[in-house]
Amino acid sequence: MPAFRPAPAWLSDAVFYQIYPQSFADSDGDGIGDLAGIADRLDHLAWLGVNTVWLNPCFASPFRDAGYDVADYLSVAPRYGTDDDLAKLVDLAGRRGIRVLLDLVAGHTSDEHPWFRAAADDPGDDRYIWAPHDVPDGFVASPGTRPGGYLPNFFASQPALNFGYARESAAEPWRQPVDAEGPRANRAALRAVMDHWLRRGIAGFRVDMASSLVKDDPDKRETCALWSQVRRWLDAAHPEAVLLSEWGDPAVSVPAGFHADFFLQFGGPANGLPMRSLWNNGAGTLDTAWAPLDCFFDASGAGSPMPFVEAWRAARAAIGDHGFISLPTSNHDFSRLNCGPRTSDQLPAAFAFQLTWPTLPAIYYGDEIGMRYVPGLPDTEGSVLGPHYNRAGSRTPMQWDDGPGAGFSTAPEDRFYLPLDPAPDRPSVAAQRADESSLLHLVRRLVALRTTTPALGHDSPVEVLHEGYPFVYVRGDRFLVVVNPARTTTSWAAGDAAGRLAAASEAEAAGVRIARDGTTVEADGFGYGVFELTGA
């Protein structure tokens, strides 16, 4: 593993909160969330206890892919406000002990970016990947006077930036090596964009499609080398900043230079199985390439936590103490926890697990109140990826209260970025703030327990005592955690561990009972518990 500067100390205690800006809070009544709206709601985040916010892309864009098609990396999109609004948000968040991360779309731009418009008319411009004479499969015909076509990264409106190819091909003589002039210019531009925002108080970046920059790179050697170079620059220029990757394979991305990577619905040798084996119940966002599975957090009790646990162990062994693994509740591309047959009473056990396992927790906006994945929404800014994969259902407006517009916006609801959840019993922040038995209060207590208790932190050891239902593990030799995602009551005979469990005291629990002599643990359907062990 390359030698990098140790990660900033603050990262080990991070509790991430992902905000989809257009759906969080609208301050100006146009039906689209904005930066001033986020600033107005910072007290909610501070009260909840999160300390690091990640914003989905807020740069200037034509929004054919919800901002993942950047037209200007150095300007805030007008629909979100101004550069000054972002600076104010960063300042106000900092006063509350909250750092702000931006989403960096490193591998492609919008086809409306000035770079691309210039390249479309200049055969000598190598900033993008061009086939100069024809339009090969997977390429898009040139929109300008330049002949041939360009390679898109995702949609046709997202031309891939040229970071080079790892391998030559006689059949594709237009391939450039990673040290050619175009790739070198793009690496310099990438550092310049990062430096611009870091000097304005941003704490770091989550990097979109981080594994995709160098093309035809099957072992990711050249892609890893690129990010190692970026990390060495970052360590020298901005040592307190962090890089998080959308890679989905921490065992590869962290040694390459990222401070942390997420377990995602894709990525890694099992194509996202570690995360999907926990949450994916076959509803909401469903890729036809995914093999059917029984996820662990399902009322049927047919799943297992072990695909996740084994992948976590392997990744942790590869990383050692050089970086971090993050586990999200959901994200803007994947179903929310409250999806399909999974109901709100199943969510507390999921949070009890996510906030006590030795990963950095990432809460997707609204999951803390149990917002629902809303099916059947229209394709909005490229949200539909397949017949059973509409990301819009996870991007609906935040539900702040039970008044008009759910407190998201004063605009007529037909002007909202996306429709509100139409369910009459949809949850809201206001209602759950008033109810101390709510999911919101539970999440807040679990966040506080985690952030004030080193034994529950990322670096503290974990010992799995029971691999089934209930799932039972010990953190830092001090806390016993029990979660039962099944609808039926389950139990576990502690055996030799009984002495450690005797007289354990409850820190946060519902529906879990430990025998006084520690010999048996019983968990009601959807029960969970965090217990402090005697003598710890």
N, C-alpha and C positions, 0 to 999 in steps of 0.2 A: 504494500500500500504506500503511495507517495506520502512524503512528509508534508503535512499541512499544519498551520497554526491551529491550536485547539479551538473548538467552537466557543463562541461567546458564552459566558457563564449563564446569562439569562435564558438561553435556549433550553436548558435542561428542565426548567420549571414552566415552560410555555404551555398554555392552554389556548389552542387556536380557535378562532371563530371566523368562518367564511361568510362573507357578505357578497351577494349578487346585487350590485348597486341599483340596477333599474327596478328592483322589486323590494327594496328594504324600506325606504321612507322618502316620500315626495314632499319637498318643502315649498315648491312654487305652483302647485296645482295643475301641472300639465299631464298628470297620470303616469309619469315615469320617475322612479326614484333618483336621487341625486346626492352629491357629496354633502350639501348643507343639511339634507334630511338625515344622513348618517350622523353628522355632528350633533344634531338635535337629539339623537337617541343614544348617545354615548353613555349616558347615566345608566341605561339598561345594561349595557355590557359591563360597566364597572360594578354594578350591583350583582350581576351574575358571577363575576369573579374572573372572567377571561382577561388575558393580558396581552394577546397578540391577535390582530385582525388581519385577515387576508382579503383584499378586494379583487374581485374579478376585473378584467380589463376596463380601464376608464380612460383610455387614450382616444384621440380623434379617430373616427371610423365611420364607414357607411353602414355598418351593423348588418351585414349579410350573414354573419356568424356571431351575433351578439357581442361584438367587440373583439373577437379573436381574429379580426381582419383589420389590422392597424394601418391608418393612413398617415399618422404623425406620432412618433414615439415620444415627442417632447412637448406635447400639448394635451390638455384634458379635453375630452369630448364636450362640446357645448351643452349637450343635453344633461350632462352631469354637473356643469358649472364651469369654473375657471381654475387656472393654476393657483390663484390666490385661495380659492375655496379648498383645494387640496392641502395647501400649506396650513390653512386654519384648522382643518380636520386633524392633521398630524400634530399640531400644537395642542389642541384641546384634548386629543387622545393621550398625548404624553403627560399632560397634567393629571390624568387619571391613571397613570401607570400602564397605559396600553400602547404597544408598538403597532405600526402599520406597515404591512407588506403589500407590494403591488404585484400584479400578474404580468409577467414578461413573456410576450409571444416572440420567441427568439428565432423560430425556424422559417417564418413566412411573413409577408405583409399583405395588405389589401392590394388589389389591382388598381386602386386609386392613389396609392402612395406615389409621391413624386419620383422616388427611385425607379419604380416600375414603369411609370409613364415615360421616363427618359430612356430606360432600357429597351422599351418596345420600339423605339425609333433609332436605336444605336447598336449595330451589330458588334461593336467593340466593347460594349458594356457587359461585364461578367458578374454583375452583382446577383443575378438570378441564373437558373439552370435552363439553357436554351439548346434545342436541337436546331441547327442553323438552316437546314434545307428542307426537311419534311416535318411531319407531325406524328411521332411514334405513338404507339398505344400508351395511354395514360397521360399524354401531353395535351395541351390546349393550343389551338391555333393563335398565332400572334395577332394582337389587336391593333398593331401599328404598322409602320412601313418595314420593320425588320422581318425578314422571311423566317419560315419555320414555326416552331412552337415552344412553349415553356412548360415546365413541370409544376403542377400544383401540389400542395401538401395535403389538401383536404378537399374543399370545394374549389371550383374553377376560379373563383374570385380571390384565391389565396396562393399566389405564386410563391414557390419555394425559394428561399434565399440560398445562394450557392456557398456552402461550406465545404465543397469538394466531395470527391468519391474516394472510398477506401481502396477500390480496385479499378484497374483499367479494363477496357473492353474494346476489342478491335471492331466489333459491330456498332459501337457507340463512341466514335472518336471525339465527340464533343465533351466527354467526361473530363473534368479537371481534377488534378490532385489537390490535397488539402492545403498545400503550401503555394498554390497558384495565387495570382494577384487578386482575383475576385474573392476567394475565401479569406485571404489575409485582410482585405478591406472590410469584410463583414465581421470578422472577429474584432477588429478595431472599433467598428461602429457599435457592436454589442457592448463593449466596455464603455464606450462614450455614453450610451443611453443609460447604463447602470449608474455611471458616475454622476450624470446629470441629476438623477432623482435621489441618490444617496446623499449628495451634498445639500439636498433640500429636506433632509430629515427622515426619509424613508428608511426603514430598518432592514430591508432586504427584499427578496423576490421569490415568488413561486414561479418556476419556469415551465411554460407550456410545452408539451411534446418534446421534452428535453432529450430523449433518446434518438430523435429523428434527424438531427442536423446533418451529419455526414451520411451520404447515401451509399447503398450497397456495402454496408459495414456489418457483416453478420455477427461478428464477435464483439462489436461495439468498441473495438480498440481505438480507432481514430476519434470516435465521438467522446470516449472517456478522456483521451489525451487533450481534446479541445477544452473540456470542462476542467481538467486539472490545471490547464494554463489559466483559465479564468479564475479559478480558486486561488492560485498563487498571487495573481494580481490583486484580488479582493483582500486577501490576507494582509498585503502590504499597504494598500490604499485605504481600505475601510474595514479594519479588523473587527469591529463590533457588528458588522452586517452579516446576514445569513442568506444562503441559497437553499430553497426547497425545490425538489424536482417532481414534475409529473412524469414519472418513469415507471413506477409500480414494481420496481425490483431493487430494493435497498442494498442487497448484497453486491450489486454492480454500481449503482449510482453514487452511493456514499464513498466507496474507495476512489471513485472518479473525481470527487471533490465537492459533492453536495453535502451540506451539513445534515440534511434529513431528506427522506423520501417517504411517500405515502404508500401503504397498501391500498390498491385501487381495484376497480372492477376489471381491469386489464393489466397486462404487464407481467414480467417474470416467467419462469419456466412453466407455470401452470395457468398462464393467461388470466390472472386476477382471482384465481380460486381462493386464496387465503381470505380475502375480504368477502367475496360472494358466498363462501361457505358459512359465513356468519349471518349475513343480512338478506341475501337474494332469495325471495320466496316465490319467484316465478311470475310476479305481477309487476306492473310499472314498466321500467326500462328493461327490455329483454332482447339480448343479441342472439340471433339464430345459431351463431357459432358456439354458444355455450351449451355444454352437455347438461341435461336435467340433473338437479341435485336436491337433496333435502337439507336446507340450511339449519344451522344450530338454533337460531332464534326463531323457532316456529312452534306453534302450539301442538303440533303432532308429536313432538319429541322424537322424531326419526333421524335427526341430524347428529353431528358430532363437532365438538370444538377442536378436534385434533388436526384437521387440515390447516387451520389457522395457527395453532400452537406449534406444529412442526415447522411450518414456513417461518414463523417468527424466530424459532430457535436457530434455524439455519442462517437466517439473515443476521441475527444478533452475533452468531459465531463469526460470520464473515466481517462484520463491522467492528466488533470489539468495542472499545471505548472511543472510537474515532468519529462517531456520528449517531444519528437517531432515526428511529422508525416512527411514523405517525399513523394512527388509525382514525379515519373519519367516520362519523355517523352516516354521512351521505356526501354528495357533492352535486354540482350543477349539471352533471352528466349522468347521474344515477338516481335510482328511486330513493325517496325518503324512507326512514325507518317505518313510519306509519303508512303502509302501502298494502293494497289488496286485502287479503284476509287478516293481516296483522292489525290488531286494534290497540287503542291507547293504553289499555291495562297491561299490555305486554312490553311497553317501553321502559318502565322503571328498571327491570332486570337488565335490559340492554345497556342502559346508562351505568348501572352499577358495575357491569363488566368493563365497559369502555373507559371509565374514569378511574379504575383501579388496576388495569393491566399495565405492565411496564412499556407502554408506547406513549408518544406524545398525543394527547387527545385533540381531535379537531371536530368542533361542533358546527354543523351546517345551519345557517340562519333558520330559525323557526322550529328546528328539531327539538329545542329545549322546551317548547310547549306542545310538541307532538303534532305539528302541522302535517297535513295529509298530502300524499302524492295524488294529484287531481288528474284522472284519466280523461281522454277524449278532447283535449284542447287543440286549437288550430296550430298549424305549423307557424312558428313565430321566430323570425331571424335565424332560420336554419335549425330549428329545434328537432325536427323529425329526421332520424337517421335510418329508419327501417320500419317495416310494417308493425312491429311491436316495440319500437324504441322512440318514444317522444319525450324529449328532455323537458319540455314545457311544464309537465306535471310536477316537476321539482323546483320550478322557478316562479311560482305564483306569489302575489304580494304578501308581505309580512302582515300578520294579523295582530295589530296592536290593541284594539279594543272592540267592543261590540256595537259601536256606533256606525254611522254612515261611512262606507269605504273602509271599514275595519281600522280606521285611524291611519291608513296608509297614505291617503291622498284626499284632497277636497274636490278633485275633478269628478265629473260624472263617471260612473263605473264603466261605461262603454268606451272611455278614453284610457282606461288603465292599460299598462304594458301587457298584462295578461289578466284574465278574469280571476276574481277571488274564488276561493273554495266555496261552492254554493251550499255546502252542508249547513243545516240550521244549527247544529251543535258544534260548529268549528271552534277550536280553542282560540283564546286570545291572551296576550300578555297581561292585560288589566285584570281579567277574571282570575287568572292563575296567581297573580301577585296578591290578590285578596284572599286566596285559599292556601293556607300553609300545608295542606295535604296534597297539593298539586304536583304535577311533574316538574314544573318550573322551580318550585322551592326545593324539590329533591335534587335536581341537577345543581342548583346553587350550593346546597349543603355538601354534595359529593365533590364539587369543584373545590370548595373551601377545605374539605378534609384532605384532598389530594395535595393541594398547594401548601398546606401547613404541616404536612406529615411526610418527612423524607422516606419513611418506609413504604409509602405508596407511589414514590416518584419513579421516573424512568430508569434510574441507575440502581434501584434496589432490587435484590433478587426475588425470584418467584419460584415456588415449589408447588407443582400440581399434585394434589392428593387424590382426586377422583376425576376421571376423564369423561364421564357421561352426564346423565341428568340425576341429581344436580351436579353442576361443575363446581369443584371445590379446589381452592388453592390458597397458599399462604404467601403474603408479601412481607419481605424483610424480617421474617421470624417474629413479626409483631401482630399482623392482621390476618384473620381468616376471612376469605370471601366465598360466598355461596350464591350461585345463581341457578334458577330453574326456569328456563324459557318454555317448558312444556305446560300444558293446561292441567295435567294430572299431578297429584301429590307424589313426590319422589323422596327417597331416603338413601342414606349412605351410612354403612357401618364403619366407624373410624378405626377400628383395630388398634394397631400400635400407636396411632396418633391420638388416642383417647385422652391420654394424660395432658397433652398440650391444649386440648379443647375444653377440659373441665373448667367450669366457672368463667368461661370467656364472657366478656362484657360487650353489650351491643353498642356499636357506634352509629350504625344506620341500617335498619332492617325492617322488613315487612314480610310476614308469612314464613319465616324460618325459625326453627326451634332446635336447640342443642340440648341433649340430655345432660342432666346435672353432673353425671360422671363422665361426660364427654364421649360416650360410646356410640352415640347415634346422632346424625344430623337429618332432620326432616324438613322438607321444603314444600309448601303449598304450590299449586299451579301459579306460575309467573312470580313466585317468591324470590326474594333476594336478601342478602345480609352481609354486612361488614362488621366483624367482631374483633375487639382487641383481646389478644391472648394474655392469660394470666402470667405475670412475671416478666412480660416483655418490656 
